[in-house]
Amino acid sequence: MKFTRQIHTTAAIFSMMLALCAGASANASAQTTTAPAAKSGSASGWAQMDVILARIKAPEFPAKDFVITDYGAKAGGVENARPAILAAMDACVKAGGGRVVIPAGVFLCNGPIHLKSGVNLNIAENATLKFGTNPQDYLPVVLTRWEGILVYNYSPLIYARGEKNIAITGKGSIDGSGKEGFYAAFVKHQEADRNALWRMGAAKVPPEKRIFGDSHYLRPGGIEPFECENVLIEGVAVTNMPFWCVHPIFCKNVTVDGIRVDSTTGNNDGCDPESCIDVLIQNCFFRTGDDSIAIKSGRDQDAWTVGKPCENVVIRKCVANGKLYGYAIGSEMSGDVRNVFIEDCSVLSGRAGIYTKANLNRGGIVENVWVRRVKIGKMSEAAIRFEANYHGLREGDHHPPLFRDFVIEDVTCEATNNYGIYIEGQPETPVTNVLLRNITIGPVKKPFWIHHIKNVTLENVTIDGHPAPSTPPLTPADEEKFNIRD
């Protein structure tokens, strides 16, 4: 489908002078006094969340166990247990489903596990499923998305395509051997392949001709169900992944509950639902080398062609302790993201606590986002951030994204090294209809960075001990931004 997603908004442009930020921005869009989100009140959005949660049901499995040691696996982390794991899974499927159990001990798996319908891969307490480091073991290639673009690449460590009723559960650990494996071997060489894939997507090269894998350097993902329905990932610890850690793609009815992601290698996002419908992420802890949670829907022209949004996502009772951003949307959001609900969460470290990001190639819309009761520690960039001019390869036409219809309320932030609230829209697509209510942010270098907004309202917002005005002050066009990442 042809999709250019250029949205032009007519807005009056005028200057402002407000107490917290002197001067005016000649390139910022005008505001009205009350955002539509504020008029509708909070209840309507959160009632929609309850409807979504009523649809999300974790899959159930027969009470049958298939223990991999009964099929020849040996603990110790030396002998390859993959043949036994696959044999146990085949037996499980033939019996009508159940649990494939990794018992206590360290079990080496030289190659991927492709889950099948009706299988619950259970990592028992004191068990470690440790993946091998030889890239050849992760061939043949499989269809996946890499940074939002369809590609045939090395198999993710745990993968499934088109399956129903699958799970990964237990109190044990999944060790991806990423830092010493794919990351060490690939990261210095991946840029050329990353750019080549982006250009293939932009040129609409058919996905079946985007063959990477052997002799290429795109790292595989960790846990990656693809086009699956009724998915449960519960209880396990996920460590040392080669790339994005938990990454469901084109899935429906997904529950991620009570997992601990402790994976600090570069690009180790914790959980990235991409172009999924009806997703619940709750009771999770993330210590990551990148974003803790990032909601995605594909990148640029390739995502417009696919045309699958990520929608109906609920995140609650999670702790983000990552290197970069706590609860993010984007930057790969070209297929649209909508109906996102985040509540009762915390952010212990990072650059920004709540972050919506995209760049001028993306197009797409992020809309209907509701956030409440989030506690943020000290951030390096901002407590709350919107960025429509995010970094990345920009060789395509001009397709600015649109962010609209957000309610963010009952948020505290200890302090930031730079801005309190940062909003960077674009002239054609100002950040629109945003209500920030009951926000308290501690010491900052500057309260606001604001460009290109429409109908953004602040209610009971305090920054560095000072009440904020009801309309955020626009930043002068010639003011230099602090040295933070675009």
N, C-alpha and C positions, 0 to 999 in steps of 0.2 A: 504494500500500500504506500502511496506517495504521501509524505508527511513532512512539511517544512517547519511547522510550529513557530512561526513568527507572529507575535502578538503585539499589536500596536495599540497603545492606550493614549487617548487624548487627555491631557491634564494641564491645568493652568500652572504657570511657573511664577513664583513670587519669592521675595526675600523675607527672612524672619530674623528677629533679634530676641534671644531668650537668655535667661540668667545663667544657665549652666554652660552655654557654649556661644561665645560671641560670633557674630558674623552670619553670612548667608551663603547658600549654595545656589549658583545660577543654573545648575544642571539638575536640581532635585525637583521631583514632582510635588504638586500641592497636596495638602491634607484637608479633610473635613474634620469636624470636631469629634465625631463618634463613629467607631468602626461598626459595620453590620454585625460582626461577631459579638460585639458588646450588647447590641440591641437584642439579640436572640437569647442571651444569657447562657450560662454554662450547662444547664441541665440537659438541653436538647442533644448536645454532642456526646455527653457521657451516657445518655440513654442509648445512643447508637452503639456504644461499646458493649453494653449488656446484650444487645441483639447479636453482635458478632460472637461474643463469648458463648452464647447458647448454642451456636453452630459448631464450635470447635470441640471435637471429641477425640481423645487419645484412642488409638487402636487397641484391641484386646487380642490375646493369643491363647491357644490351647495350653493346658498345664502339662506340657511334655518337654523334657530337657534332653538335649543332645550335647553331651560333654565332649569337648574335642580330644581329651586324653583317651577316650574310648575308641577314637579313630586314629590313634597313633601319635598324637602330639606329645612332645616332651618339653617340660619346663627347663629353664636355664638360659634362654636367650641365645642359644648357639645353633640348634637344629631348626630348620625351617618348618614351621607348623602350618603353613598355608595349605598344603594338600589335605591335612586333617581337618582344617576349618572348612574347606570346600566340601569335603566328604560329609561332614556333620550337617552342613547346610542342605546338601542334596537329600540326605535322609530326613531332615526336618520337613522339607517341602513335600516329599513323597508321603509323609505321615499326616499331611494336612496342616502343618504349621506348628510353631512352638518356639522354644528358646534354644539357640546355639550358645553354649556356655563356655566362656574362657575362664577356667578355674584359677585359684591362687597360684602365683608364680609369674615368671617372665616368659612370654612366648614370642618368638621371632616370626614375622610374617614378611617373606620376601615377595612382595607384589600386592596388588590391590585385592580388596574384598568387595565383590559386587553382590549386594543384598538382593534377595528375591522375595516376592510377595509371601506374606505369612510368617516371615522370619524376624524374631527378636534376638539380635546379637547382644548377649548379656556378658558384660565384663565384671566378673565377681570381685568382691572385696579382696584387696591384696593381690589382685591380678594386674599385669601390665601386658597390653598388646603392643609390641614394639615393631614398627615397620622398618624394612631394610632400606638401604641407601643407593642401590644400583638402579639408575634410570631405566635400563633395559627391562627390568622386571615389571615396569608399569606400562608396557606396550602389550597389545596393540592400542592405538589411540582410540579415544571415545569422544563423543560429542559433549561439549560443555560450553560454558561461557568463561572467558578470561578478561577480567576488567570490563565486563559488560558486553563483550562481542563474541558471537558464536564461533567456535573453532573446534577442530579435532586435535586433541592434545593428549599428552600423557594422562593415564587414568588417575583421578583422585584416589587417595588411599582407601576410603570407603565410599562406594558409589552405587547408585541404583538408577535405572532409567525405565520409566513407565511402569513402576511397580506400585502395588497397593498394600497397605497394612504392613509397614516395616518399622523397626525400632532398633535403637541402640540404647541399652540401659545398664544399670549396675553401679557399684561403688568403686570400681577399679579405674585404671588409667589407660589412655590411648596415647602412645608416644610416637610422633611422626618422624623422629630423627631428622627434622628439617634443617637445623642449623649446621650439622655436620654432613648432611646429605645434599639435597637439591639446592639449598640456599648457598652453601659454600661453593658448589660447582657451577651454579647458573647465574647468580645475581650480577656478576660483573659483565656478563655477556648478553643479558636479556633485552637491553634497550632497543637494539636493532629489530629483534623479533616483535617486541611490543609495538613499535612504530609501523612495522610491516603489516601486522594484524589490523591495526587501526585503519590503515590506508585501504586494506581489503574490504573492511566494513563500509568505509566511506564510498568506495567504488562499487559497492553491491556485488562483489565477487561471491558466487554461490558458496554457502558454508561447506559443501562437500569438496570444494577445491581449496579450502583453508586448512591444509594438512601441516601440522607442526609435529610435535613429538620428537622422534629420533633426529639427532643433529641440530636440534633447535633448543631454545633456552627459556621456555615459558614454564615456570614451576607449576606442578599440579596442586590442586586444592586438598584440603583435609577430608572433611565429611561433606559429601555433595550428592544428595538425592536430586534427581533431574526428572522433571515431568512425573512426579510421584504424587500419590494421594494417601492421606492418613499416615502421617509420619510422626514418630515420637523419638526424641532424643532426651534422655533423662538420667540424671544422677552422676554420669561419668565425669572424670577429669580428662581434659584434652590438653596435651602439652606438645611443645616443640614441633609445630606444624611447618611445612615448607612454604605455605602461602596462606590465603584466607582459611580460617579454621573450620567454621561451621557455615555452610553456604548452600542452603536449599534454593533450587532454581526451577521456576515454572511449576511449583508444587501447590497443592491445595490441602487445607486442614493439617497444619503443622504445629506441633507442640514441642517447645524446648524448655525443659523444666529442671531446675536444680543442678545444672552442670557448672563445673568450674573450669574455665579456660585460663591456663597459665602458660602463655606462649609469646615470647617477647622478641622473636626475630623480626626483621623488617617485613612490612606488609602483612603482619599477622593480625588482621581484623578478627574480632572474637566471633560474632554471629552476623551474617549478612544475608537476610532473606531477599531474594531477587526475583521480581515478577511473580510473586506468590500471592495467593488469596487465602485469607483466614489463617493468621499466624498468631500464636501466643508464645511469648518469651517471658518467663517468670522465675524468680528465686535463683538467679544465676549470678556468678561472680566472674569478672573478667580482669585479668592482668595481661595486657597485650602490648605488642610492639607497634600497634597502629590504633584504629578506632575500636572501641569496645563493641558497639552495635552500629551497623550502617545499613539502612534500608535502601534498596537499589531496584532499578528496572531496566537496565541496559544502557548502552552508550551510543549516542549520536545516530547517524543514519541507519545503522544496523538495528537499533532498538525501535526506530520508527517503523521499519519494515515488519518487524515481529509484532509490534503493537500490543504488548502485554504489560499492563501496569502492575505495580505492587500495591495491594489494597487490603484494608481490614487487618491491621497489625496492632496488637496490644502488647505493650511492654510494661511489666510491673514488678516491684520488689526485687530489683537488680542492683548490683554494685559495679560501677565502672572504675577501673584503676589502670587505665591504659596510658600509653605514651602520648597519643594524639587527642582524639575527641571522644567524649562520653557517649552521647546518644545523637547519632548523625543520620541525616537523609542525604543520599548522593555519595560521591558526585555523579555516579552513573545512574541518572534518573530520567533518561530521555523517553521512556515508555510511560511516564507519569507515576506519581505516588500519591495515594489519597487514603483518607480514613485511618489515621495513625493516632494511637492513644498511649500516652506514657504517664505513669503515676507511681508514687511512693518509691522512688529510686534515689540513688546517690551517685555522686562522681567524686572520687578521692583525688584524682590527679589528671593532668592533661593540659591541652591548650584552650579548649572551650568545653563547657558542659553540655549545651544544647546547640547543635550546629546543623544548618541546612545549607548545602553547597552544590554548585554546578558551575559550568563555564559557558563561554559564548558559542560553543559548538553544540551544546546539549539540546536546546529546545526543551520541550516537555513542561509539565506543570506539577508542582507539589501543592496539595491543597487539603483542607479539612484536617488539621493537625491540632490535637488537644493534649496539653501537658499540665500536670499539677503535682504539687507536693514533691519537689525534687530538691535535694540538698547537695550543694556543690562546694567543694573545697577551694583552694587557691588555684586559679587558672593562669596560664601565661599570656593568653590573647584576650579573651572576653568571657563573660559568664554565658551570654546568649549571643549567637552570631548567625547572620544570614549573609551568604557570599555568592553572588551571581557571576563573579569573574574569577573563578577558581583556576589554579594553574593547570597545565597539561598541554599536550600537543594540540595546536590550533591551526590547522591547515584548511579547514572547510569554510563554507559560507557562514554568515553571521546569523546565528539562531539563539538569541538569548532565552534563558529559562524564565518561568514565572512562578513565584512563590505567593500564595494567597490563602486567606482564611485560616489563621492560626489563633488559638487562645492558649497563652502560657501564663500560669498563675501559681501563686503560693510556692515561690522559688526563693531560696537563699543561696548566697555565694560569699564565702569568707573574704575573698579579695582577688584582684587580678593584677598582673604586671603591666597591663596596657589599658584596654577599654572595659567599661562596664557592659554596654550594649552596642553591638556592631551590626549595622544593616546596610548592605551594599546591593541595591537593585540596579536596574538599567533603565535608560530613558524610555525605551519602548515597553518595558515590562517592570514597572516599579513594584517593589514588595508591597502587597495590597491586603488590606483588611486584617490587621494584626492587633490583637488586644494583649497587652502585658499588664497583669494585675497582681498586686500583692507581691512585689519583687523587692528583695532587700539584698544589696550588694555592698560589700565592705570597701576598703581602700582601693583606689584605682589611680592610674596615671591621668586618665581623661574619661569622663563619664560616657561620652558618645562618639561614635563615628557613624554618620547617617548620610546616605545618598540615595535618591530615587525611591521615594516611598509615597504611598497613597492610603489614606485612612488607617494610620497607625496611631493607636491610642494607649496612653499610659495611665493606669489607675493605681494609686497608692504604691508608687515606685520610689525607692530611696537608694541613692548611690553615694557612697562615701559620706554618709550622714546627712545628705541634703535631699529634700524632696524633689522629685523630677516634675517638670511641667506635664500637662496632659497630652501635649503634642511634642515629640522629641525634637530637639534643636537640630537644624540641618547644618552640615559641615561645609564651610566655604570650599568652593571648587579648587582653589589654589593651595589649600592646606595640605601639607605633606603628611602622609600616613606613617605611623610608627613602623618600625622594622618587624613586621609579622608576616607570616606566610600567606600569600594570596590563596 
